[in-house]
């Protein structure tokens, strides 16, 4: 978080001499760091959720989980009778540098630090000094250590995902001969009992993928029957119901024409160049977006009234950076039976904040015809507000550059997924959602067509139910809400 935020600060701005630039940049950096540290202090005070995931190390530092750049963090303690016990380990990361590869979700073997001569760079025996002392102190004092598991992010090149796996205790410490023939320290960490499963869920999913075990409660391997580019399994671990009522699986929406946008006369002309790259900054499709290229690194940068994507007549590639909703599912989903909200939707994959989840596929129906239909999306409903977009002032930009977040469409768009739909029809309502919707337009057959896309509001761990705000009609909610969150409004729809 902090790394990416600081990287986005404009260090060179036109119309300023070098001295003014340095002074201005110093003010911006100081302001960012002050606000960052204030947020970090507060989050460190209130945060403690097992199973949370992080896509950057800086995010763990923000919530006070692990701030160090090495795989072990320690704090100073007062112990007048033990000179070597003034530092004690409080957290470790199993990033592969120090943690041995393990398939056990309840224990971890952590290798000590050192083993290289600091003067000549030659291999040597590890010693009980420097960074090994805090680990030894945690072992002797039987103190709790936070453990973060590290997994490769299959969606990003050279990216990792960090999973907070709860608290552990160092139960054993020994010395053994390493692969290079020199002595290394080994520390065994065992997970404390009665904690919610975290890394264990990841291992179970990995076994299902590799065919090492069968997904419990599996009814159907692919609910879409091959319509999607990824399988959508159907699971029931609650009762004996064999599946939802019959419907026709479709992957997209019958198109709605936007009337207040001119006909397409300046479609994208980027050709073989990449839209949004240094060679494609003049892309006509991207210029329609108030904040520039809407997707960066595969995530939505800003939400607003409408996001404009490249369309079918654009000569750019199918993997164009300005095409997201039209490229199919990015995650392996499962439709599952909930305890009290019918069928729900969740993912086998971790989902990064801002990632595209799916569109709302179905049939467009006239406003007022949605009675007795539990599979309705209505853009005219009243939705709880939240802030998604960044603050321009925070990165040294003028406040006038702020993209308005009001979600609206040119006319009321009502979609029914009762007879025809996709995975979106199974997403339940929540007053504290982890998914939000965004109207998206793209050209098709020379006309502007409108779609509804869903995006992750925050990082979402695997097997976490995906829910969005259904909104309320102007006269108030018509159905009782069962989301049971602290901010539950009591009704929706």
C-alpha positions in Angstrom: 0.0 0.0 0.0 2.5 2.6 1.2 5.0 1.7 -1.5 2.5 2.0 -4.3 1.1 5.2 -2.9 4.4 6.9 -2.7 5.4 5.7 -6.1 2.4 7.5 -7.6 3.5 10.9 -6.3 4.4 13.2 -9.3 8.0 14.0 -8.6 8.4 16.1 -11.8 5.8 18.6 -12.7 5.9 21.0 -15.6 6.3 24.8 -15.0 8.4 24.4 -11.8 12.1 24.8 -11.4 14.1 22.0 -9.8 14.2 23.7 -6.4 10.5 24.3 -6.3 9.8 20.8 -7.4 12.0 19.4 -4.5 10.2 21.6 -2.0 6.8 20.7 -3.3 7.5 17.0 -3.4 8.9 17.2 0.2 5.6 18.7 1.4 3.6 16.0 -0.4 5.7 13.1 0.9 5.5 14.5 4.5 1.7 14.9 4.3 1.3 11.3 2.9 3.6 9.9 5.6 1.8 11.7 8.4 -1.6 10.5 7.3 -0.3 7.0 6.6 1.2 6.7 10.1 -2.0 8.1 11.8 -4.1 5.4 10.0 -1.5 2.7 10.8 -1.6 3.5 14.5 -5.4 3.3 14.6 -5.6 0.1 12.6 -2.9 -1.5 14.7 -5.1 -0.8 17.7 -8.3 -2.3 16.4 -7.3 -5.0 13.8 -7.1 -8.7 14.6 -8.8 -10.9 12.0 -7.4 -14.4 11.3 -7.6 -15.3 7.6 -7.1 -11.8 6.3 -5.1 -11.6 3.1 -2.6 -9.0 1.8 -1.2 -8.6 -1.7 1.7 -6.3 -0.6 4.0 -6.3 2.4 3.2 -2.6 3.0 -0.4 -3.6 3.7 0.7 -5.7 6.7 2.7 -2.8 8.0 -0.4 -0.6 7.7 -2.4 -2.7 10.1 0.5 -3.4 12.4 0.8 -7.1 11.6 4.3 -7.2 10.3 6.3 -4.0 9.5 9.8 -5.3 8.9 11.4 -6.0 5.6 12.8 -9.3 6.8 10.8 -12.4 7.6 10.9 -12.0 11.4 9.9 -9.0 13.5 10.8 -8.5 17.1 10.2 -6.0 19.9 12.3 -4.8 22.8 11.3 -6.1 26.3 12.6 -5.3 29.8 14.3 -8.2 31.4 17.0 -7.0 33.8 18.1 -10.6 34.5 18.7 -11.7 31.0 20.9 -9.6 28.7 20.1 -11.8 25.7 16.4 -11.6 26.3 15.9 -7.9 25.6 14.5 -8.7 22.2 11.7 -11.2 21.5 10.2 -12.3 18.2 6.5 -11.3 17.7 5.8 -12.4 14.1 7.3 -14.4 11.2 6.5 -14.8 7.5 6.9 -18.1 5.7 8.1 -16.5 2.5 10.4 -19.4 1.6 13.6 -17.6 2.6 13.6 -18.9 6.2 10.6 -21.2 6.4 10.9 -24.7 5.1 8.3 -25.9 2.6 5.5 -27.5 4.6 2.1 -29.1 3.9 1.0 -29.0 7.5 -1.4 -26.2 8.2 -0.9 -26.5 11.9 2.9 -26.2 12.2 5.8 -24.5 10.6 9.6 -25.1 10.6 11.5 -21.8 10.5 15.2 -21.7 9.7 17.4 -19.3 11.7 19.3 -16.4 10.2 23.0 -16.1 9.2 25.3 -18.8 7.8 27.4 -16.4 5.7 30.6 -14.9 6.8 30.0 -11.1 7.0 33.5 -10.2 6.0 34.3 -12.7 3.2 30.9 -13.8 2.1 31.7 -17.5 2.6 29.3 -20.1 4.1 29.7 -20.7 7.8 27.8 -22.1 10.8 24.8 -20.1 12.1 25.4 -18.7 15.5 23.0 -17.7 18.3 23.4 -14.0 17.7 21.7 -11.1 16.1 18.3 -12.1 14.6 18.4 -15.6 16.1 18.3 -14.2 19.6 14.7 -12.9 19.5 13.6 -16.3 18.2 15.5 -18.1 20.9 13.9 -15.7 23.5 10.4 -16.5 22.2 11.1 -20.2 22.6 12.5 -20.0 26.1 9.7 -17.6 27.4 7.0 -19.5 25.6 5.6 -16.3 24.1 3.0 -16.1 21.3 4.2 -15.4 17.7 2.1 -14.2 14.8 2.5 -16.3 11.7 1.9 -15.1 8.1 1.8 -17.7 5.4 3.1 -16.7 2.0 1.7 -18.1 -1.3 2.4 -17.4 -4.9 -0.2 -15.2 -6.6 -1.1 -17.0 -9.8 -2.8 -13.9 -11.1 0.3 -11.7 -11.0 3.8 -12.3 -12.3 6.3 -12.5 -9.4 3.5 -11.6 -7.0 2.8 -13.1 -3.6 -0.3 -13.3 -1.3 0.2 -13.1 2.5 -2.3 -14.9 4.7 -2.5 -14.1 8.4 -2.7 -17.6 9.9 -3.1 -16.6 13.6 -0.9 -17.2 16.6 1.7 -19.9 17.1 4.1 -20.9 19.8 7.7 -22.0 19.3 7.7 -25.5 20.8 11.2 -26.7 19.9 14.6 -25.5 18.8 17.5 -27.6 17.4 20.6 -27.5 15.3 21.2 -29.6 12.2 23.5 -29.8 9.2 22.2 -27.8 6.2 22.5 -28.6 2.6 25.9 -26.8 2.4 27.2 -28.9 5.2 27.2 -26.1 7.8 25.1 -25.9 11.0 21.7 -24.1 10.9 19.1 -23.4 13.6 15.6 -24.8 13.3 12.6 -23.5 15.2 9.3 -25.4 15.2 6.1 -23.3 15.5 2.8 -24.9 16.4 -0.6 -23.2 15.8 -2.5 -22.4 19.0 -5.8 -24.3 19.3 -9.4 -22.9 18.9 -8.6 -20.5 16.1 -10.6 -20.1 12.9 -9.1 -22.0 9.9 -7.0 -19.8 7.6 -4.1 -21.4 5.8 -5.9 -24.7 6.3 -8.6 -23.6 3.8 -6.0 -22.9 1.2 -4.5 -26.3 1.6 -7.9 -28.0 1.2 -8.6 -26.0 -2.0 -5.2 -27.0 -3.3 -6.1 -30.7 -2.7 -9.4 -30.3 -4.5 -7.7 -28.7 -7.5 -5.1 -31.4 -7.7 -7.6 -34.2 -7.3 -6.1 -35.4 -4.0 -9.4 -35.1 -2.3 -13.1 -34.6 -3.3 -14.8 -31.4 -2.5 -17.3 -32.3 0.3 -20.9 -31.8 -0.7 -20.1 -31.6 -4.4 -23.3 -31.9 -6.5 -22.2 -30.7 -9.9 -18.8 -30.0 -11.4 -19.9 -27.2 -13.7 -23.2 -25.4 -13.2 -22.5 -23.4 -16.4 -22.3 -26.6 -18.5 -19.2 -25.3 -20.3 -20.7 -21.8 -21.0 -18.0 -20.1 -18.9 -14.3 -20.2 -19.5 -13.9 -21.6 -15.9 -16.0 -24.2 -14.2 -18.5 -23.2 -11.6 -19.2 -26.1 -9.2 -22.4 -26.6 -7.2 -22.0 -27.6 -3.5 -24.4 -28.4 -0.7 -23.0 -29.2 2.8 -26.1 -28.0 4.6 -29.0 -30.3 3.6 -30.1 -32.7 0.9 -31.4 -30.1 -1.7 -29.9 -31.0 -5.1 -29.7 -27.6 -6.5 -31.5 -24.3 -7.3 -34.6 -24.0 -9.5 -34.0 -24.6 -13.2 -32.8 -21.6 -15.2 -31.0 -21.0 -18.5 -27.3 -20.2 -18.0 -26.2 -17.2 -20.1 -22.9 -15.3 -19.9 -24.0 -11.8 -20.8 -26.8 -9.3 -21.0 -29.1 -8.4 -23.8 -27.7 -5.0 -24.7 -29.2 -1.7 -23.7 -28.4 1.4 -25.8 -27.2 4.6 -24.1 -29.2 7.4 -25.7 -27.3 10.4 -24.4 -23.9 9.5 -25.8 -23.1 10.4 -29.5 -22.8 7.7 -32.1 -19.5 6.0 -32.3 -17.4 7.9 -34.9 -14.0 7.9 -33.1 -13.6 4.3 -32.0 -10.3 3.1 -30.8 -7.6 3.3 -33.5 -4.7 1.9 -31.4 -4.3 -1.1 -33.7 -1.5 -3.4 -32.6 -0.4 -0.9 -30.0 -1.5 -1.4 -26.4 -4.3 0.9 -25.4 -3.1 2.9 -22.4 0.6 2.4 -23.0 3.0 5.2 -23.9 2.1 4.5 -27.5 -1.7 4.4 -26.9 -2.4 7.3 -24.5 -4.5 9.0 -27.1 -6.9 6.0 -27.2 -10.4 7.4 -27.9 -12.1 4.9 -25.7 -9.9 5.6 -22.7 -10.3 9.3 -23.1 -14.0 9.0 -22.4 -13.2 7.9 -18.9 -12.8 10.8 -16.5 -9.8 9.3 -14.7 -7.9 7.9 -17.7 -7.3 4.2 -18.1 -9.9 2.6 -15.8 -8.0 -0.6 -15.1 -4.4 -0.8 -13.9 -2.6 -4.0 -13.0 -6.0 -5.8 -13.6 -8.0 -3.8 -11.0 -10.5 -0.9 -11.3 -8.8 2.3 -10.3 -11.8 4.6 -9.8 -15.6 4.0 -9.8 -17.9 6.6 -11.4 -21.1 7.1 -13.4 -19.9 4.9 -16.2 -16.7 3.1 -17.3 -16.0 3.0 -21.0 -14.2 0.0 -22.5 -12.9 -0.7 -26.0 -15.6 -2.4 -28.1 -15.9 -5.1 -30.7 -15.1 -2.6 -33.6 -11.9 -1.5 -32.0 -8.8 -3.1 -33.7 -7.0 -3.7 -30.4 -6.2 -7.2 -29.1 -8.6 -9.2 -27.0 -6.2 -8.8 -24.0 -6.4 -5.0 -24.3 -5.9 -3.3 -21.0 -9.2 -1.5 -21.5 -11.2 -4.7 -21.8 -12.3 -6.4 -18.6 -16.0 -7.2 -18.4 -16.0 -8.9 -21.8 -13.2 -11.3 -21.2 -15.0 -13.8 -19.0 -14.6 -15.1 -15.4 -11.2 -14.6 -13.8 -11.8 -16.8 -10.7 -13.0 -20.3 -10.0 -16.4 -19.9 -8.3 -18.7 -22.2 -6.5 -22.4 -21.9 -5.9 -23.1 -23.2 -2.4 -26.1 -23.7 -0.1 -26.1 -21.2 2.8 -27.6 -21.8 6.2 -30.5 -19.3 5.9 -30.1 -17.3 2.6 -30.7 -20.0 0.0 -27.9 -20.4 -2.5 -24.8 -18.2 -2.4 -21.6 -17.5 -4.3 -17.9 -17.7 -3.3 -14.5 -18.2 -4.9 -11.8 -20.8 -4.6 -9.3 -18.1 -5.4 -8.3 -15.0 -3.3 -9.7 -11.9 -4.9 -7.8 -8.6 -4.8 -9.6 -5.4 -4.1 -10.8 -3.8 -7.3 -10.8 -7.1 -9.3 -13.6 -7.8 -11.7 -15.8 -10.6 -10.5 -18.6 -11.0 -13.0 -21.3 -9.1 -14.8 -25.0 -9.3 -14.0 -26.4 -11.4 -16.9 -30.1 -11.8 -17.5 -33.0 -10.2 -19.3 -33.8 -6.5 -19.3 -37.4 -5.9 -18.1 -39.6 -2.8 -17.9 -39.6 -0.9 -14.6 -42.5 -2.1 -12.4 -42.5 -5.7 -13.7 -40.2 -7.0 -11.0 -42.8 -8.1 -8.4 -42.4 -11.7 -7.1 -38.9 -11.9 -8.6 -36.0 -12.6 -6.2 -33.4 -12.2 -9.0 -33.6 -8.5 -9.8 -31.0 -5.9 -10.3 -32.4 -2.3 -10.3 -30.0 0.6 -10.9 -32.7 3.1 -9.7 -32.7 1.8 -6.1 -31.1 3.7 -3.2 -27.7 2.3 -2.4 -25.6 2.9 0.8 -22.7 5.2 -0.1 -19.0 4.4 0.5 -15.7 5.9 -0.6 -13.7 3.9 -3.1 -11.8 6.4 -5.1 -8.5 7.9 -4.0 -8.2 11.5 -2.7 -6.3 13.6 -5.3 -4.9 15.8 -2.6 -3.2 12.8 -1.0 -1.0 12.3 -4.1 -0.3 15.9 -4.8 -3.0 16.5 -7.3 -5.7 19.2 -7.5 -9.0 18.4 -5.8 -10.7 19.2 -9.0 -9.4 16.0 -10.5 -11.5 13.9 -8.1 -13.8 11.5 -10.1 -17.4 11.6 -8.8 -18.5 8.3 -7.3 -22.2 8.6 -7.8 -23.3 5.5 -9.6 -26.0 6.2 -12.1 -27.1 5.2 -15.6 -28.9 7.3 -18.2 -32.2 5.5 -17.5 -33.4 3.0 -15.0 -31.9 -0.4 -15.8 -33.8 -3.4 -14.4 -32.4 -6.8 -15.0 -34.1 -10.1 -14.2 -32.0 -13.3 -13.8 -34.9 -15.5 -12.8 -35.2 -17.3 -16.1 -31.8 -16.6 -17.6 -28.7 -15.6 -15.7 -25.1 -16.4 -14.6 -23.2 -16.7 -11.3 -24.2 -13.1 -10.3 -27.8 -14.3 -9.7 -26.6 -16.2 -6.6 -24.9 -13.3 -4.9 -26.8 -12.5 -1.7 -27.5 -9.1 -0.2 -25.5 -7.5 2.6 -25.7 -4.2 4.3 -21.9 -4.5 4.8 -20.9 -5.9 1.3 -17.6 -7.0 0.0 -18.6 -6.4 -3.6 -20.0 -3.3 -5.5 -21.5 -2.8 -8.9 -20.3 -0.4 -11.7 -22.1 0.5 -14.9 -19.9 -0.2 -17.9 -20.4 0.8 -21.6 -18.8 -0.5 -24.7 -19.5 -0.3 -28.4 -21.2 -3.1 -30.2 -22.5 -3.0 -33.8 -21.8 0.8 -33.8 -24.0 1.4 -30.7 -23.2 2.0 -27.1 -24.3 -0.9 -25.0 -24.6 -0.8 -21.2 -23.6 -3.6 -18.8 -23.4 -4.0 -15.0 -20.1 -5.3 -13.6 -19.3 -6.4 -10.1 -15.9 -5.7 -8.5 -14.3 -6.6 -5.2 -14.6 -3.8 -2.6 -11.7 -5.2 -0.6 -9.4 -8.2 -0.5 -11.5 -11.3 -0.3 -10.0 -14.6 1.1 -11.0 -17.9 -0.6 -14.4 -19.5 0.3 -15.7 -16.1 1.7 -19.2 -15.5 0.5 -19.6 -12.7 -2.1 -22.3 -10.2 -1.3 -23.4 -6.8 -2.6 -25.9 -4.2 -1.6 -29.2 -4.8 -3.3 -30.3 -1.3 -2.5 -33.8 -0.1 -1.5 -36.7 1.2 -3.5 -37.6 4.9 -3.0 -40.3 3.9 -0.6 -38.1 1.8 1.5 -37.0 -1.9 1.7 -39.6 -4.5 1.0 -37.8 -7.6 2.2 -36.3 -8.5 5.6 -32.5 -8.6 5.7 -30.7 -11.6 7.1 -27.1 -10.4 6.6 -26.7 -10.1 10.4 -23.9 -7.5 10.1 -23.3 -4.8 12.7 -24.6 -2.2 10.1 -27.7 -4.2 9.1 -30.5 -1.9 8.0 -33.2 -4.5 8.6 -34.6 -4.5 5.0 -33.7 -4.3 1.3 -35.2 -4.4 -2.1 
